[in-house]
Amino acid sequence: MDTILIIDDDEHLRKGFERMLTEEGYSVRSASSGEAGIEIIHANVPDLVILDVRLPGINGLQAFKIIHEMEPKLPVIIMTGYGTTETAIEATKMGAFDYILKPFDIPDMLSQVKQALEAGRFMRSPVDMNTDPERSSREALIGRSKPMQDVYKAIGRVSSTDATILIRGNRARGRNWWHGPFIITA
């Protein structure tokens, strides 16, 4: 069961959101400040954090920076009722999974939660390179072609950074694998 941590000082929103996510089958914890959320993460890392920008004590972006330093592969959705372009850009540059304005559409938010959890699983799962997909129990990067070599090189160039990248390609017809050409974006 995926665990989600909600960090928001608005008790009504936090409790309502907690109830909704619990009904969706998630294990939910909550905190009313950035400091309290960070303590929870220190004790037991969740699978996703949903973090408000305006908080008592340290603000959401400061809390996000600390969380990201502790757990760089932990997806964080930042939300606010007081959105500015600068805050959205800063949150995205810092590595937030998404930036959402309150009030949000519930089906859209649930979709974002599912996407963030899936992205978190992919970021934390080990990857086999050049293995037989029939015998591998993990996700695999397979291939020795020129396009795949370019993918491996691009992954190597960004692997030492904490940048989030998206690798896109074409799904092979009738197969559970992808083939080039690939587009890699940071």
N, C-alpha and C positions, 0 to 999 in steps of 0.2 A: 504494500500500500504506500503510495506516494505521500510524503509529508510536506505540507506547505506552512510557512511562517508568514503571518500577516503582521506588519509593523505599522500601526496607525494610532494616533491619539484620539480619534473620534470613536468613542465607545460604541455608539449605535451602529455606525458603519462596520466597525471591526466585528461586533457580535453577529450582525446580519450576514456579513460576508463569510464568517466562520461557519455559521449554520448552513448557508447555501453550499459551501464547499464540502462540508461533512455529508450533506445529503447526496452530493455527487460521488461520494465514496473515498474522499481524501481524509487523511489524518491532518488535523489543523491545530497549530499552536498560534498564540498571538502575544504581542507586546505593545505597550502604549508609548514606548520611547525607543530611540535608536540604541541607547545604551542597554536597555533591557533586551532588545532583539539580538544585539551582539553577544550578550551573555548566553542567551539560548543557543546561538550558533556555536559558541565555544563548547557548550556542554554536549550538543548533539546536532550535527549538520543536517538541515532539512534538504529536500529535493528542489525546492523553489522558495524564493522570498518575494513577497509583494510588499512594497515599501512606499510609504507616503513621503512627500518632500518636506512638508511643514510639520515639524515635530518639536516637542519641548526638549531642551538640552541641545544636543547636536542635531543638526538638520538631516534630512534624508540623504542629501548628496554626500555629506560628511560620513554618515553611517555607511552609505554604499561604498565609499572609498575604503573604509576599514574592512567591510565584509569582503570586497573584491580582493584585497590584499591577503585576507585569511583563506579564502576559498575562491580562486580565480575562475573555476569552472562551474560555480554555482549560479544558475540563472536568476536574475533579479528583474522583476517588473516594477518600474517606478510609476507611481500615480500621484496626481495632484488635482486640486480644484482651482489652483492658481497658476495655470500654465503660462509660460512665456517661451518664446522662440529660443532665447538664450539657455534656459533651463533644459529644454528638450535637446538642444544640440550638445550641451555639456554632459547630460546623462548618457546620451548615445555615444559620445566620444569616450566616456569613462568605461563603456562596455555593458551598459544595461541591455537586457534582452529586449525590452520595449518600454515606451513612455506613453502612459494613458491618462487622458483627462477625465476627471469626475464631473458630473455623473457619467458613468459608463453604461453601455448597453450590456446587459447580463450575458446573452448568448455570445457576443463578441469577446467579452472578458473570459468566459469559460473556454472559448476556442484558443485564446492567447495562453491561458494556463496550460492547456493540453500541449500546445506547441512548445512552450518553454520547458515543460517536463520532458518532452521527447528530446529536445535539443540538449538538455542537461544529461540525459542518459547517453546520448551519442558522444558528448564531450568527455564523459568520464569512462566510457568503455574502451578497453584496449583494442587495438587494431592489428590484425595479422597482415603482413605484406607478402604478396606473391605466394599465397597458399591455395590449395584446392578447396573451393567453396563447399564441396560435398562433405569434406572431412573436417572443416573448421567449425568450431562452436561459437566463434566471435565474428564480428563484422570484419570484412576483409577488403583490402585493396589488391586487386589482381591484375596482372598484365605486365608485359615487357615491351609493348609497342612504343613508338615515339611519343604519341599523345600521353600515355601513362607515365613515361619517363619525365615528361614535362610536368605532370601533376606531382610526381614525387619530388622533383626539384622545387616546385613552388611551395609544397608543404614544408620542405626543409628550410626554405628562406624565411617562412613566418613562424616556424615551430619554436624559435627562441623568444618570440614576443608573446604578449598576452592578447594579441589581436584575435577577434572573432572573424572567421572566414567562411565563405559559402563556396562550395565546389559544385558546379552544375554541369550536367552532361545529359546524354540521351539514354533512356532506358532501352536495353536490347529487347527487341520484340519477343514476347513470350518467355522472357527470362527475368530472374530476380537480380540482375546486375546491370551496370551502366557502361556505356562506351563513349569514347570521345567523339568530337572534340569537346574539351572541358573549358569552362570559364571559371576562373578563380577571382573572387572579389573580397576585399577586406572591408 
